[in-house]
Amino acid sequence: MFTIGAALVIAAVVSVARQGAGLTGVVDALRASSPGLVVLLIALPFLNWLCSAASFHVLTNRYGKVGAVEMGAVIASAWLLNYLPMRPGLIGRVAYHKKVNGIPIAASVQALAYSIGLSGFAIVVMIALLLLLGGQSSAAGATPGSRTWFALSIPAVLGIAASLWLRARASPSWRFISAGVFKFADVLVWAVRYWACFAVVGVELSPTQAAGIAAVTQLVLLIPLAGNGLGLREWVVGLVASSLPTWFAGAATAPTRVEGLSADLVNRASELFAALLVGVWGTMVVARKAAGERKQP
């Protein structure tokens, strides 16, 4: 699976290199981008990491106590290690919680199942909202960008209110609502990431285009091919971005397959930078805590 994913990444690079302005054009576009756009592209993967860590923290603390910073380190380490063959980050995270936090393997697997289910629910909510916005924009023209982004954030706002209300009444279901809010926020961040990485390569996406691409790529990340959707995600973005229904675009134009591949290669590069930075830190923290646990009688 890892070999297939790596081959797909290489194929994406070759496809971009052979068409249009090639890889040089992508590099030139990146250099010509505004500093604010580049900073946004670099910063957003860190926000995805925080959303993922917060979601797992809420779900896992149902079974045992894990510190917020500790969970951030565990998720960061798993994020980086999942780029390796056989996705060792997933196995290592479960083993760590059992060894250090005393959380049974079955409980960690259950928390993972809840996480996957909530991710799927967040994607469904996003797609349903996009269909609703699409119907409105088809009837009344393109929806202004700022209004669309605001509309896309409404489920998260409602989820936060519901979570706080349930927690105040000591209802255990607040954890699932809260984790779902973080999952939906994660999809929103992905949408902004796609808006930014396409802007870097010279394509202005509408909010509905960016959110539609984000929703599809989140589905791809649930497919157990290679870790972090390696290879498969790049091609899905290239194919989906160029074939979304017309109403997704609004006033924008549909990108080509090569532009989609180029954008997600830029996206992957910024993601790798973030994964390396926090992943190395997280792995050091996790290794130190695990070593300290082994020394205890």
URDA-V49345 format. One line per field, one symbol per residue. ss: DSSP state (H for helix, E for strand, - for the rest). phi: phi as a letter, one per 40 degrees, with the letter a starting at -180 (. if undefined). psi: psi as a letter, one per 20 degrees, with the letter a starting at -180 (. if undefined). Layout:
ss = ???
phi = ???
psi = ???
This chain:
ss = -HHHHHHHHHHHHHHHHH---HHHHHHHHHHH--HHHHHHHHHHHHHHHHHHHHHHHHHH-------HHHHHHHHHHHHHH---HHHHHHHHHHHHHHHH----HHHHHHHHHHHHHHHHHHHHHHHHHHHHHHHHHHHH----HHHHHHHHHHHHHHHHHHHHHHHH-----HHHHHHHHHHHHHHHHHHHHHHHHHHH------HHHHHHHHHHHHHHH-----HHH--HHHHHHHHHH----HHHH-------HHHHHHHHHHHHHHHHHHHHHHHHHHHHHHHHHHHHHHH--
phi = .cccccccccccccccccbfcgccccccccccccdcccccccccccccdcccccccccccccbacbcccccdccccccdcccccdgfccccccccccccccgcdddcccccccccccccccccccccccccccccccccbgccddccccccccddcccccccccccccbfccccccccccccccccccccccdcdccccccgbcccdccccccccccccccccccbdggdgccdccccccdcbcddcccgccbcccccccccccccccccccccccccccccccccccccccccccc
psi = ggggghhhgghggggghiqciahhhgghhghiqqhhgggghhhhhhhgggggggghggghihirppqghghggghgghgghiirqjmihgghgghghgggikpqghghhghgggggghggghgggggghhhghghghhhkappqghhghghhighgghhgghghghhhjkpiihghgghhghghhghgghghghgghhhhjjpoqqhhgghggggghhhhiipmeqqkkpgggghggggghijqqhhhhcirqpqrghhgggghhgghghghgghgghgggghggghgghghhhiq.
